[in-house]
Amino acid sequence: MADRPAPDAPFVQSLERGLDVLRTLTDASCGLTLAETAKRTGMTRAAARRFLLTLVELGYARFDGREFSLRPRVLELGRAYLSSLRLPDVAQPALERLASEVRETTSLTVLDGDDIVYVARVHGFRILTVSITVGTRFPAYATSTGRVLLAGLEDSALDAYLTRVDLRPYTAGTTTSRKRLVQEIHRVRCQGWAIVDQELEQGLRSVAAPVRDAEGRTIAAVNISTTSRTSLETLRNVWVRPLQDTAQLVSSEYGPPRS
């Protein structure tokens, strides 16, 4: 979590706690009971109940008598952002061409806090076990696009991230050593692309490259996702070049920000 504002800052803690409940429901693969929500958010059952029932009353959640879960209305919260974001529209045709060329799934992600968020995605011909749609979030350190985006941060921002992030293992191969992660991020900065091999989910491999704005800042990342049946040599020696070409195309077509 980011540093808290000073006590006299215009900060509404109740809004923060309500959003914590909303994010907790978002992260759950299915519904959550009151007790589970309270435990995951660190709230008392009474406080969690008030926030959950408020979300139900506003139409953002439902309650079946046992579990709380999200309703489609939560999509309204991200729709305005996505509709105003020109980058996914620019990237979509390029992602489609790349997916057709490599016959695998391609995606565009941006960095939001300590997570990556998928803002565009084209499904390939191979079915992946991990379920990802536009709006899906994953921890940056365990993904190829996340490492590309972290490599694009200023040193001070990267240091702050490395200080606060909890490097929990998702598979036996997940990088949980800060020293090793720093080494890998610096490697990505030098070579201009990142490969992650089964660190987020067993059997899932991906390679990513940065999308940059007119000032050369990394603003997004493009990736190709595949299974472990595709060799790492294929990712490095066959896919990196078309991936970088795609990222460069998106960068050039996106151009400078609109005034």
C-alpha positions, -999 to +999 in steps of 0.1 A: +000+000+000+012+035-008+023+058+019-006+073+039-013+110+036-006+132+066-034+133+092-045+168+081-047+158+044-081+156+027-082+118+030-114+099+035-105+067+053-140+052+050-138+054+012-104+037+013-119+009+034-150+006+011-127+002-019-107-024+000-139-045+003-146-039-034-111-050-044-113-081-021-145-092-039-128-085-073-098-107-064-120-136-053-126-163-079-161-168-064-182-153-037-170-145-002-188-149+031-189-121+056-162-138+077-139-143+047-143-107+037-135-095+072-104-117+074-090-107+040-095-069+047-085-070+083-118-054+094-142-064+121-172-084+109-195-054+118-175-030+097-172-054+068-209-061+069-217-024+066-195-020+035-208-052+019-245-042+024-238-008+011-223-023-021-254-045-024-277-015-019-259+004-046-261-025-070-224-033-072-227-066-052-252-093-046-259-115-015-274-150-019-279-155+018-244-169+024-219-152+001-213-118-014-202-115-050-199-087-076-226-077-100-220-064-136-225-029-125-189-027-113-179-026-149-192+010-150-163+020-127-137+011-153-156+018-185-150+056-185-112+050-181-111+024-208-132+045-232-109+075-227-077+055-231-067+056-268-038+031-264-059-001-265-077+010-297-044+018-313-028-015-302-057-039-310-050-042-348-012-048-341-020-074-314-043-092-339-016-093-365+010-106-340-014-132-327-021-144-363+016-146-370+027-165-339-007-183-334-006-175-297-024-151-274-012-115-273-019-087-248-013-051-238-009-042-201-003-011-181+011-006-146-014+004-119+002+006-085+021-026-079+000-046-104-003-049-142-037-045-157-048-060-190-063-033-213-063-053-246-061-089-254-063-112-285-068-149-280-046-173-299-052-208-312-039-225-281-061-226-250-043-214-219-053-226-185-051-192-168-083-171-173-074-135-183-097-108-197-095-070-200-093-057-165-075-087-150-047-078-126-016-097-116+015-087-095+041-070-117+071-090-104+057-124-115+048-114-151+068-106-183+049-074-189+053-064-153+091-067-155+092-046-186+070-020-169+092-021-137+123-018-159+108+015-172+105+031-138+128+057-124+153+042-099+136+059-070+102+045-080+117+011-085+134+012-051+102+021-034+084-008-052+110-033-042+109-021-006+071-026-002+063-055-025+055-089-009+073-114-032+050-144-025+055-176-046+028-185-071+047-216-083+079-233-074+097-212-100+085-177-088+113-153-082+110-144-045+145-130-040+147-092-042+184-095-053+175-118-081+145-097-091+167-066-093+192-084-115+165-096-138+149-061-141+183-046-149+188-073-176+154-064-190+165-027-192+195-036-211+181-062-236+147-045-241+125-075-235+115-100-207+107-137-205+089-152-176+089-190-174+061-205-153+064-180-124+028-170-123+012-203-132+027-237-139+029-244-176+026-207-187+054-189-205+054-154-219+077-128-235+071-090-234+085-058-248+079-021-239+056+004-256+070+039-252+055+074-256+070+103-276+094+111-248+107+075-246+090+066-214+076+031-210+038+035-208+027-001-216+039-035-225+030-060-252+034-097-247+029-132-262+016-159-239+020-196-245+024-229-228+056-247-217+053-269-248+068-239-267+105-238-260+123-209-245+145-208-276+114-201-297+105-172-274+140-158-276+151-165-311+118-165-331+093-143-312+113-115-297+118-097-331+081-096-342+072-087-306+095-058-306+083-047-340+048-048-327+056-028-297+075-002-318+045+000-342+021+007-313+046+032-299+048+051-332+010+050-339+001+061-304+023+092-307+024+121-283-004+125-258-035+144-269-036+180-256 
